[in-house]
Amino acid sequence: MKPNPPTPPAKSRRRILIVDDHPITRYGLVQLLNEQPDLLVCGETQTAQEALNSLPGARPDLVLADITLPGKSGLEFIKDALARYPDLRILVMSMHDESVYAERVLRAGGRGYIMKSEGGARLLEAIRAVLDGQLYVSKNVSLSLLNALAHRRSAPAGPRPGILTDREFEVFQLLGQGFSSRDIAVRLGVSPKTVGTHRLHIKEKLQLRSGAEVLREAVRWAATQQLV
């Protein structure tokens, strides 16, 4: 029986920073990535702010981040991180439906999106693709994005959360999860008046008639996302 080949020195392995608020998920990712001859986990954090603070010391080649994080969202983290480090590669791995979030991640500057249900082999494929300078989304999402780009002008009117800005979408999600405007203001670090302005824009863009309709649509949307 041939002995296993020696593990390459750490300096020759690509460095990965993990950002996820679930300890079990982080543990599994650390085990998976550190077993690879070309990859090395250089740090793990559970919030966006911790990740931002870790970037100078960790010096990652790629950040693997969830989109739902305590405090600041994954989308906001991407924008803040790239404002400081424009060349940083960020791959989002999330349980949320990629048809809803993948385009937003790419618009924010992320280099790819993969669902947690895809499994370890597909995740490694995505990581290596992004490290090689490619964008990574599933084939279905790639086709969907191309189709949306081709037909966006002729899209029918109606409640479509995809037309909201990232911050409006975040407010919309939190409303659907049962947070009050005051709670949302505290969570996002903005004033209640700013949240009210976002709610007004949501109402106008989704062509809803009242604040109550905004809330009902947000709750309905949140319920459908829990089923995917």
C-alpha positions as CSV (number, residue, x, y, z in Angstrom):
1,M,0.0,0.0,0.0
2,K,1.4,3.3,-1.1
3,P,1.7,6.0,1.6
4,N,-0.5,9.1,1.2
5,P,1.3,12.0,-0.6
6,P,2.6,14.7,1.8
7,T,0.3,17.7,2.4
8,P,1.6,20.8,0.5
9,P,2.9,23.6,2.7
10,A,0.4,26.1,3.8
11,K,1.9,28.9,1.8
12,S,1.1,27.1,-1.5
13,R,-2.6,26.5,-0.6
14,R,-5.3,29.0,-1.4
15,R,-6.7,30.7,1.7
16,I,-10.4,30.6,2.5
17,L,-12.2,32.7,5.1
18,I,-15.6,31.3,6.2
19,V,-18.4,33.6,7.3
20,D,-21.4,31.7,8.7
21,D,-23.4,32.0,11.9
22,H,-24.0,28.3,12.3
23,P,-21.1,26.6,14.3
24,I,-21.9,23.1,12.9
25,T,-21.8,24.4,9.3
26,R,-18.5,26.1,9.9
27,Y,-17.1,23.0,11.5
28,G,-18.1,20.9,8.5
29,L,-16.7,23.4,6.0
30,V,-13.4,23.6,7.9
31,Q,-13.0,19.8,7.8
32,L,-13.9,19.6,4.1
33,L,-11.7,22.4,3.0
34,N,-8.6,21.5,5.1
35,E,-8.7,18.0,3.6
36,Q,-8.0,19.5,0.1
37,P,-4.4,19.7,-1.0
38,D,-4.9,23.1,-2.6
39,L,-7.1,24.8,0.0
40,L,-6.7,26.0,3.6
41,V,-9.1,27.7,6.0
42,C,-7.4,30.9,7.3
43,G,-10.2,31.9,9.6
44,E,-13.9,31.6,10.5
45,T,-16.3,34.3,11.7
46,Q,-20.0,34.4,12.4
47,T,-20.9,38.0,11.6
48,A,-20.2,40.4,8.8
49,Q,-18.4,42.8,11.1
50,E,-16.2,40.1,12.4
51,A,-15.3,39.1,8.9
52,L,-14.5,42.7,7.9
53,N,-12.2,43.0,11.0
54,S,-10.5,39.7,10.1
55,L,-9.7,40.5,6.5
56,P,-6.3,42.3,7.0
57,G,-4.9,39.5,9.2
58,A,-6.5,36.5,7.5
59,R,-5.5,37.6,3.9
60,P,-7.9,35.3,2.2
61,D,-7.8,34.4,-1.4
62,L,-11.6,33.8,-1.2
63,V,-14.3,34.5,1.3
64,L,-17.1,31.9,1.6
65,A,-20.1,33.7,3.1
66,D,-23.7,33.0,4.0
67,I,-26.2,35.7,2.9
68,T,-28.2,35.7,6.2
69,L,-25.9,36.9,9.0
70,P,-26.6,38.5,12.4
71,G,-26.7,42.3,12.1
72,K,-25.4,43.2,8.6
73,S,-26.6,41.0,5.7
74,G,-24.4,39.1,3.4
75,L,-25.2,41.6,0.6
76,E,-24.1,44.5,2.7
77,F,-20.9,42.6,3.7
78,I,-20.0,42.1,0.0
79,K,-20.3,45.8,-0.7
80,D,-18.4,46.8,2.4
81,A,-15.6,44.3,1.8
82,L,-15.2,45.2,-1.8
83,A,-15.1,48.9,-1.0
84,R,-12.0,48.1,1.0
85,Y,-10.5,45.3,-1.1
86,P,-11.8,45.6,-4.7
87,D,-10.0,42.4,-5.9
88,L,-11.4,40.2,-3.1
89,R,-13.3,37.1,-4.4
90,I,-16.5,36.3,-2.5
91,L,-18.6,33.2,-3.0
92,V,-22.0,33.0,-1.3
93,M,-23.2,29.7,0.0
94,S,-26.8,29.8,1.3
95,M,-29.9,27.8,1.9
96,H,-32.0,30.5,0.2
97,D,-33.4,30.0,-3.3
98,E,-30.7,31.0,-5.8
99,S,-33.3,32.2,-8.3
100,V,-34.1,35.0,-5.8
101,Y,-30.6,35.9,-4.5
102,A,-28.0,34.9,-7.1
103,E,-28.5,38.0,-9.3
104,R,-28.4,40.3,-6.3
105,V,-25.1,38.7,-5.1
106,L,-23.6,39.2,-8.6
107,R,-24.8,42.8,-8.7
108,A,-23.3,43.5,-5.3
109,G,-19.9,42.2,-6.6
110,G,-19.9,38.6,-5.5
111,R,-18.3,36.1,-7.8
112,G,-20.8,33.3,-7.4
113,Y,-23.7,31.7,-5.6
114,I,-24.2,28.1,-4.5
115,M,-26.9,26.6,-2.4
116,K,-26.0,24.6,0.7
117,S,-28.0,21.6,-0.6
118,E,-25.6,21.1,-3.5
119,G,-23.1,19.2,-1.4
120,G,-19.3,19.1,-0.9
121,A,-18.2,18.1,-4.4
122,R,-20.2,20.9,-6.1
123,L,-19.0,23.4,-3.5
124,L,-15.4,22.6,-4.2
125,E,-16.0,23.0,-7.9
126,A,-17.5,26.4,-7.2
127,I,-14.6,27.5,-5.0
128,R,-12.0,26.5,-7.5
129,A,-13.9,28.1,-10.4
130,V,-14.1,31.5,-8.5
131,L,-10.4,31.2,-7.5
132,D,-9.6,30.7,-11.2
133,G,-11.3,34.0,-12.0
134,Q,-14.7,32.7,-13.2
135,L,-18.2,33.5,-12.1
136,Y,-20.2,30.6,-10.7
137,V,-23.9,30.0,-10.6
138,S,-25.9,26.9,-11.5
139,K,-26.8,26.2,-15.1
140,N,-30.5,26.9,-14.4
141,V,-29.7,30.3,-12.8
142,S,-27.3,31.2,-15.7
143,L,-30.1,30.5,-18.2
144,S,-32.6,32.4,-16.0
145,L,-30.4,35.5,-15.8
146,L,-29.8,35.5,-19.6
147,N,-33.6,35.1,-20.2
148,A,-34.4,37.9,-17.7
149,L,-31.9,40.2,-19.3
150,A,-33.4,39.6,-22.7
151,H,-37.0,40.0,-21.6
152,R,-36.8,42.6,-18.8
153,R,-38.3,45.4,-20.8
154,S,-41.4,43.3,-21.6
155,A,-41.9,41.9,-18.2
156,P,-45.5,42.1,-16.9
157,A,-46.4,44.6,-14.2
158,G,-47.2,43.3,-10.7
159,P,-45.6,42.6,-7.3
160,R,-42.1,41.5,-8.1
161,P,-39.6,41.9,-5.2
162,G,-36.8,41.5,-7.7
163,I,-37.2,45.2,-8.7
164,L,-36.5,46.5,-5.2
165,T,-33.1,47.8,-4.3
166,D,-31.0,45.6,-1.9
167,R,-31.9,47.7,1.1
168,E,-35.6,47.8,0.2
169,F,-35.5,44.1,-0.3
170,E,-33.9,43.6,3.1
171,V,-36.6,45.8,4.8
172,F,-39.3,43.8,2.8
173,Q,-37.8,40.5,4.1
174,L,-37.7,41.7,7.7
175,L,-41.3,42.9,7.6
176,G,-42.3,39.4,6.4
177,Q,-40.4,37.9,9.3
178,G,-42.5,39.9,11.7
179,F,-40.1,42.7,12.6
180,S,-41.6,46.1,13.3
181,S,-40.3,49.3,11.6
182,R,-38.6,50.3,14.8
183,D,-37.0,46.8,15.2
184,I,-35.8,47.0,11.6
185,A,-34.3,50.4,12.2
186,V,-32.3,49.1,15.1
187,R,-31.2,46.0,13.2
188,L,-30.1,48.0,10.1
189,G,-28.6,50.9,12.1
190,V,-30.9,53.5,10.4
191,S,-33.6,55.8,11.7
192,P,-37.3,54.7,11.8
193,K,-37.9,57.6,9.3
194,T,-35.5,55.9,6.8
195,V,-37.4,52.6,7.2
196,G,-40.6,54.4,6.6
197,T,-39.2,55.9,3.4
198,H,-38.1,52.4,2.2
199,R,-41.6,51.1,3.0
200,L,-43.1,53.9,0.9
201,H,-40.8,53.0,-2.0
202,I,-41.7,49.3,-1.7
203,K,-45.4,50.2,-1.8
204,E,-44.9,52.2,-5.0
205,K,-42.6,49.8,-6.8
206,L,-44.8,46.7,-6.0
207,Q,-47.9,48.7,-6.9
208,L,-49.6,48.1,-3.6
209,R,-52.3,50.4,-2.2
210,S,-51.4,50.6,1.5
211,G,-48.9,49.8,4.2
212,A,-51.2,46.9,5.2
213,E,-50.9,45.5,1.7
214,V,-47.1,45.8,1.9
215,L,-47.1,43.9,5.1
216,R,-49.4,41.2,3.8
217,E,-47.3,40.8,0.6
218,A,-44.1,40.6,2.7
219,V,-45.5,37.9,5.0
220,R,-46.7,36.0,1.9
221,W,-43.3,36.2,0.3
222,A,-41.5,35.1,3.5
223,A,-43.9,32.1,3.8
224,T,-43.1,31.0,0.2
225,Q,-39.3,31.2,0.9
226,Q,-39.7,29.0,3.9
227,L,-41.1,26.3,1.6
228,V,-38.2,26.1,-0.8
